[in-house]
Amino acid sequence: MLEFLSQPWPWYTSGIVIAFVMVLLLFFGKSFGVSANLRTICSACGAGNNVKFFDFDWRSQTWNLLFLVGSVIGGFVSAEFLSNGEIVQISQATIQDLSALGISAPDDLQPEEIFSLEAAFTLKGFLILLLGGFAIGFGARYAGGCTSGHAISGLSNLQLPSLIAVIGFFIGGLITTWILLPVIF
Amino acid sequence: MSKSEAISWFRIQEMFRFQSFHMYGIIGTAVVLGVIITYVIKKYKLRDYQGNPIVFTPKEMSIPRYLIGGTIFGLGWALTGACPGPMFVNIGYQYWAILIAVGGAIAGTYLYGAIKDRLPH
């Protein structure tokens, strides 16, 4: 059993688990959307005093903050106890494209060129993560949701706005991948 | 998430380069199941554990809001290789550098809240 859990899971397992999380939240009278937490965090830090958007009862969203705590714990358990140092098995084509950009083939889950602490504390590395995160936070709230809220919950409910948002996610992602990354690296 | 490598920057790159089915498989499975489940909940008017009806709030229609917001989100998603959920899983994985992106995301959310009324929706 542990051996099975320690191997990378096939995609359909993860898809089923994500759908299950969504159902679980629905049956607890909630909805699945992670980026709403960023707003809650702003509010909990007192941003409601200056900006009306953050002036709401953030304590009612504690359940969702717990979802974040659970995500951190899940990552920790997975890394410490259920991992056999597996290297992410991406396609050869991707490895070649990335090496042309100067990003070496994976030796765990994340590229050293971005996620190692040495890289993160160079000006370039710091800005990549900071601005990337900034765009995620700004864009998610502007679009009213992120991957979980739009791509999963929204599409499941056949919402046209969510489809437009997902198309936007891809427009942005393709611009970064094909235009920005070659310029940055 | 982490067990299917959906938190990996490499996997997101592979997705945006259309070089593997992996991420499409994950999202596709979740959405197909989600559509069926949502349909069943609506059809049989299922209730949550407290007996309240499960309601789905339709999203307000607008094109600029979702298209512009979505595109900005996508720019960041491909850059950091993490959307909001996986960001936190990465903290658990002790990829501490992701904390910079989390800080950025909170700042981005704050800026949106501050200038919201001046943006096209």
Interface residues (C-beta under 8 A of the other chain):
Chain A: L5 P8 W9 P10 W11 Y12 T13 S14 G15 I16 I18 A19 M22 V23 L26 F27 F28 G29 V34 S35 N37 L38 R39 I41 C42 A47 N50 V51 F53 F54 L68 S71 V72 I73 G74 G75 F76 V77 S78 A79 L82 V88 Q89 I90 S91 A93 T94 D97 L98 P106 L109 Q110 P111 I114 F115 S116 L117 A119 A120 G125 F126 I128 L129 L130 L131 G132 G133 F134 A135 I136 G137 F138 G139 A140 R141 Y142 A143 G144 C146 T147 S148 H150 A151 I152 S153 G154 L155 S156 N157 L158 Q159 L160 P161 S162 I164 A165 V166 I167 G168 F169 F170 I171 G172 G173 L174 I175 T176 T177 W178 L180 L181
Chain B: M1 S2 K3 S4 E5 A6 I7 S8 W9 F10 R11 I12 Q13 E14 M15 F16 R17 Q19 S20 F21 H22 M23 G25 I26 I27 G28 T29 A30 V31 L33 G34 V35 I37 T38 I41 L46 D48 Y49 Q50 N52 I54 F56 P58 K59 E60 M61 S62 I63 R65 Y66 L67 I68 G69 G70 T71 I72 F73 G74 L75 G76 W77 A78 L79 T80 G81 A82 C83 P84 G85 M87 F88 V89 N90 I91 G92 Y93 Q94 Y95 W96 A97 I98 I100 A101 V102 G103 G104 A105 I106 A107 G108 T109 Y110 L111 Y112 G113 A114 K116 L119
